[in-house]
Amino acid sequence: MRLIGRANQLELLGTMLGQTLSGNGQVALVTGPVGAGKTELVHTFAEIASATGVRLGTATCTPSEQRLPLGVLSQLLPVSPTANPTLDPVELHDLARQITASDAPLLITVDDIQHADPLSLDCLFYVARRISSVRVMLLLVEADGPTTPVHTPLVREHHCHRVRVGCFDVPSTALLAGARAVEVHQLTAGNPLLVHAVLDAASLREDLLACVHRSHPSVLQVALSLAVLGPSSGDLVSQLSGLDPAAVPRVLSTMSEAGLVSAGCFRHPSAAGYLLDSLPRHERGDLHLRAARLLHDRGSPASSVAPHLAAADRPLAAWAAPVLQEAAEQALLDGSADVAARYLELAARTAVDDSCRASVRARLASVEWHDCPVRAFRHVPALLAASRSRLLDPQQEMSLARLLLWHGRTSEASAVLAELPWTEPLRSWLFCHLPGHAALASHAPPTDARAMATHHTHDTRRVPPISILGSGSDNAGTPADPPPSTEPPTRAMATHHTHDTRRVPPISILGSGSDNAGTPADPPPSTEPPTRAMATHHTHDTRRVPPISILGSGSDNAGTPADPPPSTEPPTRAMATHHTHDTRRVPPISILESGSDIAGAPTGWPTTTEPWARATTTLASVLKGSRDTTTAEELLQGASTHGVNDYRITALLALTYADALDTAAHWCDQLLQSAQRSTTLRAMLNAIRAEISLRTGDLTTASSQSAAALTTLSRQAWGIAIGFPLSTALLAATRRGDDPAAQKLAEIPTPPAMHQTRAGIHYAHARGHHHLANNRNHAALSDFLTIGETLANWQMDDIVQWRAGAAEAWLNQGNKAKAKDLVNDPRNGHELRLLAACEEKRKRPGLLTEAAEALQDRYELARTLHDLSRAWQATGEHRRARMTQRRAWHVATRTGATPLLPPDTDANTLSDAERKVAKLAAQGHTNREIADKLFITASTVEQHLTRVYRKLNVKYRTDLPADVAG
């Protein structure tokens, strides 16, 4: 170590040496914190003294020799350590005389005298008091400590002088650290050893530990306590370290002088970690466990106790389980789901009660779902065992069922749900999540548990096990579930389905002959579309109960309790009556434990006025055809401040299905900025943003957001909800004309259970359009008609444009009559465009103009404008046709669907010069401006334009086609 900033100390020692050489012996007491460079100073001075002919005697004291009598003195004199702990005065005098007997000047240095054995120390002090008249200089080095200095008995001697060696100031630090001087000084307080360590990162750990271990033993005790507890009051450090409370401030002062701490905190951020890592594993665990108990006993927050319990790395006492649970909830509020999961995992191992262990395991599964649904699934075996043992409450049972359904394990979910009281909320939940089995809700077994058992035994109308597929086996290899009850919800529907001989037979959402890649072979087309009667019945039946998306219900991850499903009017009077008198409501389910607040679960179920219930009710209303989104917008207020949660996702879905797309896009972007804490919620928001973009015709954003959703969560993690991002990605790729990408997406296997959810509806719709784009009209028609049949059975509004898709498939097969039958009562611009294609030429411009005005979807707008351009052309309105085609081209370009609208082939006959002139003319430039830009004459411009008009069959520059202007 280069000696820096010690000129004053060397000068003082040199003066003392001069006095010694003159026959006036001196005693130098060199003091300072550990690592300050005292030893380096003494060595430098010894070399200077030796150069002047002074004889040297050196000794170094160590803690290991402190109990060895005469251990230090044996380094200066030819004496052997003795087992005798005392010396009589004569022996002490003889030893001192041996040291001072030489006539040659002598310099004796003893380093770290705080570790000297008592006999040697007595002898050295004896010599120090008697060397004032001999040529001997005694240089004693002592490190600062929290106890009384060893050299205290000598300070009053007139020939004794203290030489203080402190830490560097900032200018001295700059001689070593340069531009980093201020930073380094803040980390070390100028302690030379630590300054060098910070600058040489490789030695930082070793030198930090050396500073602590070379100090007084109490420094290590306090340092370890601080490392475990962090900045704490002296009494807590005192209890953990075992020191007297009065001693702790002195120890902290010593550590502060050495540059280790400042205001009770380690200066260097790595110091605490280095100290704890240096301990054996069992000692470190003991220290953390003692700290946890101390904090717990003094009433510290669970969030302060739990880290020590987790770090103890050993079996814990029963008192630790509730502490860990409480800390987990706080961690979730703070956005640390990984920390919460670690605490809950430990709490589950610690809990001694089976019911408590099952409850903690259920909560852990809910927390892990937000980060990785696949990881959450590992808890299913234990939770199923707990369910069979009746250890879960209704909320936890439904949460387990939701987790099973997310992964397509329908048979096991059925067994779990069969044990729950069949109250109205449960039936509503079934309508929401299993819309294909709405008939289950029409059965109302007794709600008393004993009566339920009797009912299950004797009542032949027992609610069958729930199957998302309806028949066949689920993707977990479980046996096929029995088919659901086929009794329809209303007599009107039953009559309609019984007597309408033109009804399309039930077709699997997958389509017949589907392969593993998810692309079915072309089945023969259905002979008839869904009838007008079916469409009318579906449109006006106000008692339809829509399902709620797997994406949009449950409790949130920000501490908002889950609300119960909304009460919806049931299909039959009997159900309504039953609901009126059933007061034992089943709570809602969520991947997060429903009805529970992240900071602690309330004992009662949430009321219908709470956010979850309001959001779910709004979405249900929208799915039944309502377009009132006032409640949804209210629930989304504050999203940028309070972050994303499940009820806000539900509200966002309501806006999306209500076609409030600009508002939905705004709030979705807000929520995405706040969704960094939950991987699953972020992926869900990506999927919703992709759907919003698809509905507005922004194919580029739809593709990027759906790709983000599929990347954020793996296919396995998405479970049956994969249909949402996958369908958007598939339809966007199809519309962009990227057939290889679309084909690759269509080949991704999907869970069978997905096809009886809204995700399956979206997927079948996207696949149908993929079939259309590849001229597989029969397969497309099968998909679209099946969607219509399914939505009618579910009594759900048209959440996708299946009628327009089916009509387009019929038109491609030349069957205008069947196409017109589907869209003869158009509800939107999509159906108006298809209806126009079924009408005679003179009616088409009016219908297409009306469609263009109604459309929000820019992709469909581009197609509509393209058709309108042709309609104007067919009626002889060439100028209108050109203007409309130009607008269609620009709209298609903005959507990213340019390949679907190729430019007019006539423009390809233009020469390069003609094209340049035509482009500038189409952009609105005058002939003179064109001439100036192209450095040609105005006459040449006129000649070029004349040829352009002739080739393109137009009269005015405003009629120039869009591809020329682009």
N, C-alpha and C positions, 0 to 999 in steps of 0.2 A: 504494500500500500504506500503510495507516494505521500510523503509528509507535507501537508498543506495547512496553512493557517496556524502554525505552532511556533512562530518566531519568538513570541513573548515568553512562552514557557521555556524554550531552549536558552533564551537569554538569562532568565532567572536561575536556571540550573547551572549555567556557566559561572554566574556570579558566586553561587554557593560552592562550586568546585574550587574557585579561586580562594575563597575563605579557607577551605579545607587544606589546600596546598600551603597556606600560610600558617598552618598549625591550629586552626580553629575548626574542629570537626562540625559537620552539618548533618541535619536530618531533613530530607525532602519527603513530604507526604503527597504523593500524586493521586488525585481522586478524579472521578468522572463516571458517567454511565457506561454500561457495557457497550462495547463496540465503538467507543469514542476515539480510540487510537492511543490509549495510555501506554500499552506495551510497545507500540511502534515508537512512541516518543522516547521511552527509556532506552530502547535498543539504539536509537540514533544517538542519544546522549552518551551512552556507554562507548560507542565507537569513537566519538570525539574525545572522551576522557582517555581512552586507551592510547590514542595517538599522542597524548602528552606524557606518556610513561606511567600512568596510573594503573595499579594492579586491580583486577576485577574479581569479584566474587558474586555469583548469581544463584538465585534459588527461585523456584516456582512452586506455589502452593496449589493443591488440588483437593476437591471434596473427598476423594477416596483416601487421602492420607491424613485427613483431619483427626482421625482417632489413633494415629501412629505417633507415639511420643518421640520427640526429637527428629521427626521425619524431615522437616524443613532444614533444621540445623545440620543434619547429616549431609546436606548438599553443599555446606560451606566449610565444615570442619571434618577431620577424619574421626568422626564418632559414629557409632552404630545406633540405630533406633533401639529404644529400650521398652520393656514391658512395664517399667516402673512409672506410674503417672505423675510422680512428684520428684522435685529436686530440693536438696537442702541448700541453704545459702552458700555454703562453701563450694559445692559443686557448680552452682550457678555462677559464682564469681570466677571460678577456674575457666569455665567455658567462655565467659566474656573476655577474660584476659587473653585467651588464645586468639580471639578475633582481632584484638587491638594491639597485639604484641609486636607486629612488624613495624620497622622504621619507615618502609616505603609507603607512599600514599596509597590508600585503598578505597575503592568504590564498591560497596555492597548493594546489590539490587535484589529486592524480594517482591515478586509479582503475585497479585491476588492474595494479600495477607488475610483477607477475610476467611480464607480456607486453611489458614495455618493451624497446626496443632498447638494446644495451650503451652506446653513446655517450651517449644521453639519460640513462641510469641513472648513468653516471660523473659527468655534469654535475650531476644532482640530488643525488647524494651529496656532491659538492664543495660545493654550496650549503648542504646540511644541516649540514655541519661548521663553517660560517662565519657562521651567522645568529644566533648566541647574543647578539650585541650590536646587532642591527638589528630593526626592527619588521616582521618577516616570519615568518609561520607556515606551515610546510610540512606538509601532511596527505597521507600516503601510504597507499593502501588496497591490501591484498594478501590474496588468497584462500588458504586453507589448501591445502597440497599435500603429496605424499609426499617431496618433495626439500627440501633446505635452503632456508629462506626467503630471498628476495632482500634483505630488509631487515636481515639478520643483522649486516653491518658497522656498522650505526648503533646497535645496541642498547646499546652501552657509553657512548655520548655522554650527558652529564649532562642535556642539554636535550631528549633524546628520551624519549618516553613511549609505551608500548603501550596501546592501547584495544581490549579484546577484545569482539567482538560474537558471542555464541553463539546457540544455538537456544532457543526458549521452554521454560519449564517448564510443567507441567500447568495451574496457575492462569492463566498468561499465555495459554496456548492456549484456555482456557475463555472468555477475553474475545472470542475470535473464533468458537469452535465451540460455545459454550454446553454443552448437555447431552451433546454428542458429544465432549467434550474428551478423555476417556480414550481412546476409540477412535481419534480423529484423531491423538493424540500417539503411540499405538502404531504408526500407519502412517507417521509423518513424523519422530518424535523431536523435534517442535516446530520443525522448519525452517519459517520463516515462508512462504517461497515454496511449499513443498509443502502447508502447512496451507491456504493459500488455494486451491491446486489441488484438494485433496481436497474442499473445501467447494463449489468450482465445478467440477463434474465435466467440463464442456466443455473446460477448459484443462488437465486432468490430464496427458494424454499430452504435450502441448507443454512443460509445465513440468518434468515428470520428465526428458525428454530434454535440456532446457536445463541442468538441474542436472549432468547427466553431461558434456555437451559443453563447458560452460564451465569444467570442472575440468581438471586436468592431463591430458595425453594418455594417460598410463598408466591413469587412472581409466576411460576409455572401453574400453581393452583388457581390463582386469580385469572391468568390468561386462558386456561381451559374453561373456567366458569364463564368468562366473557364470550369465548368462542361458542359455547352452547347456548347461553341465554341472550346474547346480544347486549345492547345497551340496557342495563338494568340498574335498579337501586342497589346501594351497597349492602343492605341487609340480605337480599336474595343471593347476591354473589357470596356473601359471608356464609350463608347457610349451605350453599352448594360446595364451596371450597373448604368448609370446616374451619375457617379462620375467625378470630375475634372480630366483631364488627368495627372496632376501633382501628384494627390493623389494615383493613381494606383500603381506606383512603391513602395511607402511606404507601402501600404497594402500588396503587394506581399512579401516585405521584412519581415513584421510581420508574414505572413503565413509561410515563409521559416524558420524563427526562431522557429516556433512552430512545425516544422517537417511535415507540411501539403503539401508543394510544394517544388519543386526544379527546378530551371530554368524555371519557369512559368508552370510547369506540376505537377499534383498531384503525390505525391510519391506512394501512394497505388492505385492500378488499380481499386479498387472498390469504391473509394471515390466519383468520379463523379456520379456514379449510385446511391449511397446512398443519395447524396444531392438532385438529381432530383426526386427520388422516395419519398422523404420526403415532396415534395410540393403537394398541392392539384392539381387535374388533370387540372383544368382550368388555374391555374397559370403556370403550366409547359407548357401547350400548348401556352399560351401567350408569354412566354419566347422564345420558339422555333420559333414562328412566327416572333417575333421581330428580332431574330438572322437571320432568312432567309432573311428578308427584308434588313437588314444591309449588309449582304454578297452580295445580289443581286445588291444593289445600288452601291457597290464599285467594281462591276465587277468580283466577285469571280467565279470560275468554277461552272457549274451546279452540278457537283458531290459533291461540298461543300454545296450548298444551299438545294438540294433535301432532305437530311436526316432530316433537320429541318422542311421542309414542311410536310414530312411524319409523323413526331412526333407531329406536331401541333394538329392533331386529331380534325379538324374542317373544315368547308367549306372554300375553298381558293379563292383568287382573280384570275382573268383571266390570269394575268401575270405568274402564277405558272405553267400552263399547258405545255408550251414549255420548261420551265426549267426542269420539271420532265421527259419529253420525251428525252431531251438531256442527262440527267443523267442516264436514263435507257440504252441508247446505250453505254455509257461509262461503266456502270456496266456489260454489256454483254461482252465487251472487256476484262474486268477484271475477267471474269469467274463467276460472281455473278448473275446467272439467276433469283434466287428468289428475289433478291433486285430489279432487273430490272422489274420483274413482279409486284412488289408492287408499284413501281413508275408509271408504265403504268396504273395500276388499278386506282390510285389516279388521274392521268392525265385525264383518261376517265371520271371520275366523275366531274373534274374541268372544262373541256373544255365547252365553251358556244356555240360553233358552231357545228352543227350536223355533218358536213363533217369531221371536226377535230376529233370529238368524234368517228366517225366510223373508221377513219384511225388509231387512237390510239387503238381501240378495235381489229382491224385486226392485228396490230403489237403485241398486247398482246397475242392473240391466237397463233401467230407464236412462240413467246418466250416460252409460256407454253407447247407447243407441245414438245419441247426439253426435258422437265422434265417429262411430263405426258400427252400423247395425249388425254386421257379421260378428264382431266381437261380443256384442250383447247377447247373441244367440247361444253362447257357450253356457249361459246360466239356465237355459231352458230345462235340461234334465232335473236340476235341483228344484226349480220352481214347479215343475210338473209333479215331482214327488211331494212337495209342500202342499200343492193343490189337492192331491189325493188324500193327504193327511188333514185337510181342512185347516191349514195353518195360514192361509191367505185371506184377507178381507175382500169384499166384493170389488173394490177398486183395483186391488192387486190381481185378482182373478181376471178382470177385464183387460188389464194391462198385459198380462200374460197372453191372453187370447189375441190381442192386437199384435203382439210380437210374433206369435205363431202365424197369424194370417199374413203379416208382412213378408214372411218367408215361405208362404204357400203351404204351411202345415195345417191343412184344413181339418183333418180328422181329429187331431189333438185339440185344436181350437174348439171344435164341436163338443168334445168331451168336457172341456173346461166350462164353456158357456151353458151346457145342459144342467149344470149344478146351480146356476144362478136363479134368483127369483125373476119370473117373467113379467116384469113391470113395464110400464109404458116407455121409460127411457131406454130400457134394453131393446124393446121392439124398435124404437126410433133408431137406435144405434145399428141394429141389423139392417133397417132400411137404408141407412147411410153407407154402410160398409159392405153389405151383401145384398145389393138391390135385386139380384137374381133370385133371392129367396124371400121376397117380401111376404109370401103367403105364411111364413112362419109366424109373423106378427099377429095373424088373425086368430091364432090359438092362444088361449089364456089359461094355463094351468094355475092351480092355486098357488098363492104366494107364500103360505105357511110352509116351512121346510118339511114338516112331517106330512102335511097334506100333499106336498109335491111328490114325496116319495111314494105315497099311496097312488097318486094320480099317475105317476110314471109306470106303476105296476099294472093298474087296472083300466085306465082310460085308453081306449084304442086310438084316440085322437092325439096321442102324445107327440109333442114337438119332435120332429126327427133330428138327428145330428146334422149340424150345419156343414155344408160342403160348398166351398167357393166354386168348384167345378160343376157340381150338381150330379155328376156321375163319373165313373172312372176312378182313377186313383190320383192322389196328389203327388207332388214332385219329391216327397220324402219317402216314397215307397210304402205308404200306408194303404190299407185296404180301401176300396171304393166306399164312398158314403152312400147311404140310401137316397133315392131321389126325394126332393122336397115335396111337400104337400102341393098338389096341383089345384086345390080349390082357389078360384080367383077371388080378389078382394071385393068385387061388387057384382051384383046380379047383371047389371048392364054389360059389364065387360064379359061376363061368362056367356051371356046371350050372343053378344057380338062375336066372340071367338067360336061359338058353337055353330052358328048358322052361316057365317060368311065363307062360302066355299072357295072364294078366290084368295083366301088368306095364305100368305107365304109360309110354308112349313118351317119349323124351327131349324135353323142351320147353325152349326158351330161357329163361334166367332173366328175360329181358326180357318174355317172353310173346309170343305171335304177334300180329302186327298192331300192334306197339308204335309209337307216334309219337315225334317228336323231343322231346316234352315228358316222355317217360318214363311216360305213362299209356296202357297198351294198351287196344285195343278189347276188348269182351267176346268171348273165344273160346268155342266150344262146350265144355261141361264134359267132362272125362274120364269115360269110361263106368265106370271102376273106380278105386278108390283103390289106393294101394300095398297089397299083400297082407299078411296076417298073417305069411306066411312071410318076406316081405321085412323086416317089422318085427322079427321074431324073429331073423333072420340079422343084421340091423344091430345089434340089442341085444347079442347074445352073442358076436359076433366080436371076440375080444380082440386080434386082430392088426391092428386098424385103426390107420392112421398119420394122425393129425390134422395139419392145417396150422397153422403158427404165424403169428399176425397180422403184417401189415406194420407194425402199431403196436408189436409187442412183441419185437423182437430186434435184435441188433447191439451195437455197443459203446456205452458211455455217454459223456456229455459232461463227466464229472467226473474223468476220469483213470483209470477202471477198464477194463482190457483186455477186449475182447470175447471171449466164450467160444464154442466151436464148438457147432453144433447137437447135441442129444443123440442118442446112438445108439439107434435104435428097432428093435424086431424087425421085419424085413422080411416082406413077404407070402409069400415062398417060401423053401424050404430052400436053393435054389440061391443066392439073394441072401444068405442068412445065411452060407453057406459062403464066398461071395466076400468078404463083409465081414470074416470072421474072418482071412483071409490078406492083406488089403489094408492095408498099414501107412502108405501115403503119404496122410495125411488132408488133405482140402481144408479150409481155414479157413472159419469162418462169415463171413457177409457182413452188413454194416451200412451204413446211410447214412453213419455215421461209419466210417472205415476200420477194418474188423473186425480183431480181433487186435492192435490198436494201442492203446497207452496214450496218453492225451493228453500226458503228459510224455515220451513216447518209445516207439516200438514195440518190443516184445520180438521176438527172432528166432524163437522157437519158437511153435507154436500153443498156445493155452490148453488146459488139461486139463479133463476132464469134471468135476473137483471145483471148478472156479472158478465164480463167481456166474452168469455168462451161461449156461453149460451147465446148471447146476442149475435156473435159472429156466425155461429152454426145455424141459427134460425135464419139469418140473412142469406147465407149460402143456399140453404134448403129452399127458401122462397125463390131465389134466382133460378135454381135448377128446375123449379116448377113453372117458370116462365115470367116471373116478376122481373122488373128492371129497376126497382127501387133500391138504390145503393147508399142511401143517406146514412144508415147505421154503419155500414162498412167504412165509409169515409170518416165517420166520427171515431171509430175504433183505431183507425190508422193515424189519427192525430197524435203527435208526440213520438212517432216511430224513430225519428232521427235522434231523439234524446234518450228514450228508454230501450231502444234496440228491438231486435226481432224476437218474436215468440210465436207460438202456434196459432193463437187466436188472430193475430195480425195476418198470418199466412192465410187463414180461413177467410178473413175479410178481403184479402187481396184476390183470392180465387173468385169471390163473389163479384168483385169489380170486373174481373176478366170475363167471366161467363155472361155478365150483363152487358158486355161490349162497351164498358166505360174504359176504353183502352188507353187513352191519354192519361187519365187519372191513375189507372193501374200501373202504367209504365213509370210514372213519377214516384209512386210509393214503393214500387219494387226496387227501383234504383236506390231509394233511401234505405230500404231494409238490407239490401246487399252490402251497403257500406258498413252496416252494424252487425253483420252475420259472420264475422271472422271467428267467433268463439265456438261455433257449432258447425262441424263439417257437413253434417246431414242437412241442417236447415239451409246452409249456404247452397248446397247442391239442389235442394228443393226450390229455392229462389231462382237459381239459374234456369231450372226447368220451366218455372212460371214465366220468367222474363222471356225465354225462348218462345213460349206459347203466345205471349202478348205480341211479340215481334212478328210471329207468323201470321197472326190475325190482322195485323196492320200491313202485311206484305213486305216487311223488312227482312228479306231472306238472309242477308248477310249476318245481321245480328241474331236471327233465329238459329242459324248454323253455329255461330261462335258460342252462344249461350248454351245451347243443347250439348255441344261438345264439352264445354266446361262442366256441365252437370254430369256427363258420363265419365269425365276424367276425375272429378272430385270424389265421386263414389264409384266403386267397382260395380260390375254387373251383378255380382253376388250380393253386394251390400245394398243395392237398390231393391232387391226382392221383387215383389209383384208390381211395385211402383215404377219399374224401369220403363213401362209403357209410355209414361209421360215424356221424358226427354228423348227416348228412342223414336217415338212417333213424330215428334217435331223435327228431329234431325233427318228422318227419312223423307218427310214431306217437303222440307226445305231443299234437300238435295235433289229431289225429283223435280221441283219447280225451277230450280236453277239449271236444270238440264245436265246435272252431273250424275249420269247414270252409273258409272263405276262405283262412286261413293254410295249412291242409293242402294245398289245391289249388295254391297258389302254390309250396309246397315240392315237390309232385309234378311240377311243370312244369320244375324245374331240370334241365338236361341232365346226364347222367352219362357218364363214360368207358365205352366198350364193354368194355374190359378189366376193369373193376371187377366185372363180373357172373360172373367165374370165381374170385372170392376170397370170403373170409368177409364182407367188406364188402357184396358183392352179395347174400349170403344175408340179411343183416340188412335190406338195402334192399328186397328182394323181400317179406320178411315184413311190413315196415311198409306197403308199397304194397298188399299183399293186404288188410290191415285197412282201409286207406283205401277200397279197392273195396267191402269189406263195408259200411262206413258209408254208402256211396252206392248200395247195392243193386245193385252190379255183381258178383253172386255167381259168375258164370261166370269172370270175370277173376280174382277172388279165389281161386277154386278152382284155376285154372291156376297162379297164383303159389305157393300152398301145396304143391300136389302136386309141382311142379317142385323146390321146396326139398327135399322128402322124397327125391325121386329123386336129386338132386345129392348130398345128404349120404350116401345109401346108396352111391353110386358112390365117394365120397371115403372111405368107411368112417369117418365122423365121427359123434360123438354129436349128439343134437338140441341145437344151440346156440340155437335159437329154437323157439317153440311152434307149429310148423307143423301138427301133427296136430290140435290144438285149433282152429286157424284153418280147416283144411280141413273138419273136422267141423261147424263152425258154418256154413260155406258150404253143405254138404250139407243141414243142417237147414233153412236158409233156403229151399232148393229142395224141401223136403218129403221128403227121402230119408233117413229115420232109419236104415235098414239100412246104408247106406254110411257114415253118420256113426258108427254104433256099431262098425262094423268097424275104424275107425281108432283108437277110444279104448276098445275093449273090454278092453284090458289097461292100465289107466291108470297113468301113472308119476308124476303130480303132480296138484296141485289143479286146474289148468287143464283137464286131461283128465277128471278126476272130475266137474267141473261139466257138461261136455258129455255125458258118459256118463249123468248123471242126466236130462238132457233127452231121452235116447233110451229111458229106462226107463219103466215104468208108474208111476202117481202114488204108490202106496204105498211104492215104493223110493226115491223122490227125496229125502225129508228126510234119510234116513241118509247117502246119497251126498254130498249137499250139505253136511251137517254135517262129514263127513270132509274134504271139499274145503276148507271154511273153516278147519279146524284146520291144514291143510297149507300154506296159502298165505302167502307173504311179501309178495306183490304186493297192495297195498291197493286198487288199482283193480279187480283181479280179485276181491278179497275183497268189495268193494262189490257187484259183479255177482252173485257167489255168494250173498251174503246176500239180495239182492233176489229171486233165484230161490227161495231157501229160504223167504222170506216168502210167495211165491206158492204154494209147495208146501204149507206149513202151512195156508194159506187153503183150498187145494183139499181138504185132508183134514179141514177143519172146526176146526182148531186156531187160532181167530181171535186169541186172546190172544198166542200165540207168534208168529203172523204179524205182529201189530202191533209187538211188541217187536223182532223181527228186522228189520222194515222201518225202524224208528227207528234201529237200529244201522247198517243199510245206508246210510241217509241221512247220518248223521254221518261214516261212513268215506268216502263219496263226496265230502263237502264238504271233508274234509282233503286228499284227493288232487287237488282241483281239477277233478273230473269231475262236478260237480253237474248240468250240462245233460243228462247221460246218464241221470239218475235223477230225473225230474220228480216233484214232490210229488203226493200223492193228491188227486184232483179233488174228493172229498167235503169236504175241508177248505175248499174255496173257497166253500161254501154258508154258512159261518158269518158272522154279523154281526161288526162291529168289536168290540162289547162282548163277544160270546161268544168271539171269538178271543183277546182279552186275558185273559179268565178261563181259557180252555183252556191258553194258553201258560204261565201261572203254575202251573196245576195240574199240567201235564206236567213242569214243572221241580221238582215235589215240595213246593210250598207248601200249607199247610193252608187250609181255607176262611176261617178267621179272619185268617190272614196275607194272603190275597188281598183280603179286604174292607178291611183296613187300607191296603194298597198302592193300591187303586183308589178308596178313599173311598166305598165302598158297604157295604150291610149284608150279613151272612152269609147271610141269607135270599135276597137277590138273587143271591149267588154260587151258592147251591144251585140256583136256578131256571135260571141260565145253564148250569150244568154238566149239568142234566137235558136241556136242549135239545141241548147239544153231544153227549152220549152217544147221543141218539136219532138225530141227523143222521149221526154217524160210525159208528153201529152197534157201539158198545163198551159195556162194563159198568163198567170201572174206569179211574181216571185213569192207571194204569200202561199201559193199552192205547192211550192217545192217540197218534196218528201223529207221526212225526218232524218233519214240516214245521210242525206246530202248536207243538211244543216249540221249534223253531229260531226 
